[in-house]
């Protein structure tokens, strides 16, 4: 029911995608502009070394290839090229590579993350009173809280994101192994592991922002309460997040292949929106809070003690 109701809320609030999209684009333009300005010598060195030409040749051969193993193999070749260039000019290139990675990962995570509380506030208005709030009004209203939340996430969530990214890069390098069996099973391993890791990350933190908005908690108070809710219902939430994460991966890869990546302008903000909706729906369900899914239907979730197993309830008594 949680996923079903989250889907209904997504349909009713799908217009937020068009508000999130320009915010994401502006954020990415800012980050890319800073990255180019600060790391221009690196970009120039890579260009002179023919890196971008080789990358273009690699992906042009597989751009409309529907085989997932070929797509991952192309990404692996790109990484190998980058590592070779770094090893050849390690003293001059490595510091700039580190700065570039930190700038893109920290900057994009922070700026795009500022929209999280705005989305949660818009959803809260719809779910509690069937009202449509302005996304940008909510963004400005919650800007102070959003800054604190994203700074906290840089301390707690960003290291986890780095670990997940590192795991993905490491698994891509499986395609450098000259073994047919390894290259055949590598796509399955990559999708499975990434699905499990991303779903775990979402499970751990999906109710942090909703708790701040719904309970009006501080950043750390909301983290504590959301972690308690998550721990008491981990299996139920994690199972749903695995299924949804698999759908995210499938939709975005298919969109990338069949629309020459143009459709990602819609699917990425839509993925961000749905992940926020799912987290907020989980929070409402776990705490037994009534909410609208449309103007004619109000959901009245059972209290946690009414739908959890007896094994979980033994700690409540």
N, C-alpha and C positions, 0 to 999 in steps of 0.2 A: 504493500500500500504506500510506503514511503516514496518509492521510485515512481509509482503511478501518479501520486499527488504532486510530486516534484515536476513531473512531465506536464501536468495540467497547468501548474503555476508558470512553467516556462512558456507555454503557449500563450497564456494570458498576459505575460510580461515580456514577450519577445521583442517589443519595441525598444527595450533597454539595450539591445545589441547595437542599434544605430546610435545610441548615446555613448556606449563604451568604445565603439570603433574609433571615432575621431580622437577620443582621449588617449587610446593606445597608440594611434599613429603619431600624435604630437609628442608623446613620451618617447617613442622610438626615434623620432627625428631629432629630438634633443640629445639622446644618448649617442646616436650615430654621428651627429655633428661634433659632439665633444670627442668621441673616439677618433674621428678623422683628424681633428685639430691637434689632439695630443699625440696621437700615434702616426702622424703622417710619414715620418721617416721609415717606419716599419712597412706601411702600405706601399711606399715608393720602392723599398728594397724587394718586397714580394713581387711587385709588378715587374721590376727590372730582371728578377730571376725567372720570370715566366710562370709564376705560380698561378695567377688568375687565368692565363691562357690554357694551362694544362687542366685546371679545374673545369673550365668551360668545355674543353674537349671531352673530358671524362663524363660529365653530366649530359652533354648533347647526345652521347651514344646510348644513354639509358633513360632519357627524359620521358619518353612515352613507353617505357618498358614496364609491363605490369607484373614482372617478377620481383618479389620483395627481396630475394637474395641478391639480385643484380643491383638494386637500389642501395642496399647496405654495403655491397662490395664497392660501389662507387664512392660512398662516404668513407669507407676504409682507405681507399687509394688516396683520397684527398688528405686524410690525416697523415698517412705515410709521407706524402709530399711535404706537408708542413713540418713534420718532425725532421725530415732530411735537411730542409732549409735552416731550421733552428740549429741543428747539430753543426752545420757548416759555418754558421755565423753566431755562435752561442753567446759570445760576450756582448755583441751589439743588439742582437735580436731578442734574446730571452727576456731581458728586463721589460722591453716594450710589449712583448707577448703577454707577460704577467699583468702589466698595467691595463692592456686592452681587455683581457678576460675579466679582471676585477671590475673595470669600468662598465662593461656590458652587463655582466651578471648582477652586480650590486645595483647599478643604476636602473636597469630595466625592472628588476624585482621591486625596488623601492618606489619608482614613479608609477608603474602600472598598479602596484599594490595599494596606492592611495585611493583607488576607486573601490576597494573592497567594502569599506564601511558605508560608502554612498549606496552601493548595490544592496547591502543588508538593510539600510534604512528605507530604501524604496520598497523592498520586499516586505518589510515589517508593516509599512503603511497599508499595503495591499492586503496582507494576510490578516491584519487585525481589524481593519475598518473598510476594506474594499475601496481604498483610496489610491489614486495615482499621484505619487510625489515626483517633483522635478529632480532628475538625476544630478544636475549641476548645482541645484540648491542644496541638496543633501551632501554633495561633495564639499561645498564651501562650509556648510554648517558643521560637518564632522572633520574638518581639515586638521584641527589640533589633535584630536584623538587619532586620526589616521596617521599623522606623523609619528606619534608615540608608538602606535601599533607596528608600523613598518620598521621603526628602529629596533623594536623588540624582536621582530621577525628576522632581522638581519643577524641578531645574536643567536637565535634558536633555530629558525627554519632554514636560513641560507646555508649553514654548514651541511645540513641534510640534503639540500638541493645539489650542493657540490659533490657529495658522495654519490648521489644518484647519477649525476652527469658523468662522474669518473667511471662508474660502473658501466654506463652506456658506451663510453669511449673505449674502455677495456674490452668489452664484448665485440665492438666493431673490429677490433684488431684480430679477432678470431679468423677473419677472412684473409689475413696475411699468411695463415698456416696452409701449407701446400698439402692438404688432405681433403679428399672429396667428402668423406663422412662428416668431417668438422664443418665444412662449408654448407652441407645440406641441413644439418641440425642447428647451425648458428642462428638463422632467422627465428626459429621456434624458441630457442633459448633467450634471444634478445627480447622478443615480444613478451614472453612469459615473465622474465625477471623484471623488466621495466614495468609491466602491469602490476606485479606484486609490490614493487617498491613505491611506485607513484600512488597506488591505492593506500598503502600504509601511511604515506605522508599525508594524504588527504584525510584519512581516518583520524590521525593524531590532532590535526589542526582545523578541521572543517567547521567546528562549532565555536571557534575563538571569537571571530567577528560577530556572529549572531548573538553570542552571550553579552558582548559589550553593548549592542544596540537594544536587545530585548530586556536585559536586566540592568542596563545602565551601569555596568561594572567598570572598574579601572582596567588597564591592560593586564596587569598581573592577576587581579581578582578574576577577570574573565578567563584567563588561561587556566587558573586553578579549577574553577567551576566546570569549564568545558572538558578538562582532563578527567574530572570525576565522572561526568556524564559518559565520556568516551570509554573509560575503564570499565564501567558497569555494563556497557552495551557493546563492547569491542567486536565480538563475533558478528553481531547483527549488522553493525555499520560497515565493518571491513568486507564482509561478503558482498554487500551492495556496491561498495566502492570498487571492488575488483571488476564486477560486471560492467559498471559504468565506465571505468578507465579503459577497459578493452574496447568499448564502443567509441570512446574518444579517439583512441589510436586508429581504429579501423576507419572512422569517418574522416579524420584529418589526412591519413595516408591516401585514401581513395580520392579525396578532394584534390590533394596535391597532384596525383597522377592524371585524373580525368579533366581537371580544369586548368592545367598548366600552372598550378599554385595560386591562381587568381581567387579561387573560392576560399582560400585560407583567410582572406580579409573578413569573411563572415563566420567561418567555422571556429576560428580561434577566439574571438570575443563571445561567440555562442557557447563555446566550451567553458570559458571563464564564468559566464552568467549561470550556466546550469550547475557548475560545481558549487557556486555560492547558494543557489536555490536548494540543492540537495543537502548541504550542510545546515541551512536554516530549517528545512523541513524536518531533518533528524532532530534538531534541537527542540522544535515544537512538539514532535511526537514523544520524545523521551520525557519531557516535562508536562505532558498532558495538556498542552495549550491549544485552545480552539482557534481555527483559522479559516479564512475564505480560500477556496480554490477558484471560484467564480462568483458572480453576483447572486447566484441562486443556490449555491451549495456551501455549507459550512461543515468542516471536518471537526469532529470531537474525539481526539485520540484518547485512548485509555491511559490512565496513569501507569507509570512504569511498573508499579507493583501488580498491576492487572495483566500485563502482557509478558513480563519476564518469567524465566524459568524458576522453579523452586530452589535450584542450586544457587542461583544468583541472589535470591531473596533471603537466604539464610543469614547474610551479613547485615541486612537491614533491621531485622528483628532485634 
